[in-house]
Amino acid sequence: MTSPLGKDLLALEPLTPEQIGLILDTAEPFKEISERAIKKVPTLRGSTIVNLFFEPSTRTRISFEFAEKRLSADTVNVGATGSSVSKGETLVDTARNLEAMRIDMVVIRHGASGAAQFLAQRIESNVINAGDGTHEHPTQGLLDLLTLRDHFGDLRGLRVCIVGDVLHSRVARSNIWGLQKMGADVAVCGPRSLLPNAIAEFGITVFDRIEAAMEWAQALNVLRLQLERMTAGYIPSLREYNRVFGVTRERLERVDHDVLILHPGPMNRGVEIDSDVADGPQSVILNQVTNGVAIRMAVLYLLAGGRPELAETAKSTPGGDR
Amino acid sequence: MADEIVELHDGTEDLVLVGIQRRGVQLADRIARLIAEREGDTPRRGALDITLYRDDLQTVGPRPVVGPTDIPGDIDNARVVIVDDVLYTGRTVRAALDELADFGRPARIGLAVLIDRGGRELPIHADVVGKRVDLRRDQRVDVLVTELDGRDAVEVVPKSAPASDAGRAAGGGRSKKPASGGGRRAAGEASA
């Protein structure tokens, strides 16, 4: 039978609000499993899941692995180094070889935008995108939505501002799609050199000043400033970035309402976010990490039911690009 | 049923009533209230959703909705009574036993059901039964409770009949989307 999400989870863009709502609702009971003494249910017993991580990752990879293990799946981790990828094997060949060993699902993190989709069209296993280039990072978007919903109760009308390097951020894209679909008001704030050109056309407010963004927003999702961007000439210096766009306690204290602080990690303390904000009472950064496991369990649970041959039809329906 | 449970366990000490999502939870609440009225002591209550422990997850259609599980405190050496609305194949109870084992090692686990409709596929029997009825395979028994369905009733319907959906769609906290299997509850009919 077809899973309610289709065969794969590649992006939030093609999902309906109902599908996103289903994932968030399904994640709720999974939170409790991680609180048990025996943090394991037999749901995916006998399933084999390969985590293909072509880019470094701590949080996402470990979070997926915990989610898989807590559902009793068998997992294998494959990285770019130490595997045949370093000998020049193509992505599809790697995946097909794995599939020949009878696997059920692939979780893929890759530096090229579209890599997950490319793979999903060529193998029968379910594919979950764990971040592809600057495209999307759907499970991160979902766990951000869950964390916001936990705190505010409802996402409709919620004012969320994404701060920082929106241009290169797959987290930003998944957040924008997810938040807009769930009826939230989305804004971005950052240096113009790090914002996509036509972003306002998507109905997104643009703040040039972080103070104005804080005044407006109920929650800030502070993105990691990817340090390699600095050498590419997008910003003059880290110090200047911190001075102009840094989320600091002084700035937060000047706002007359509470602003919830999210950050997808890993943080550059003292650059995009100050330590006393990251560790402060308005920060839900660790809640995000906890919710990440529940969201990934929910996605695994919902996808694992679907058989590929029946999922073809489901895949081609929702506003699919490409 | 409340009296029988107390009698069977020689009182209410260390007694934990665990209702199976969904109708079993409401029934466990009611039994606990009755015991409290008679014995002056409210037994602990818990809720168990066995979806993730089902033995047919790979074959059932759209993924069933998972409800909350909430086991209060430690159940090691407690005397647990599983409460459900309908006992049929025994597979739900098998799943519940597995799930309880992951929470601890009770001194004893009993089973109380409102309706035992026969048709067991596993060697499982109930300690306390509200009513026994023999039904054919093409029949189904629906237990309705006021909390979820707006009224209390036990109805025998043809198996193909749509689930009485007043409360089946409404209860259970957060929304129940059509994509997730609609209002049909697997535990009540297919595997209870």
Interface residues (C-beta under 8 A of the other chain):
Chain A: M1 T2 S3 P4 E18 Q19 G21 L22 D25 T26 E28 P29 F30 E32 I33 R36 A37 I38 K40 V41 P42 T43 L71 Y301 L302 G305
Chain B: D49 L52 Y53 L57 Q58 V60 G61 P62 R63 V65 V66 G67 P68 T69 D70 D98 E99 D102 F103 G104 R174 S175 K177 P178 A179 S180
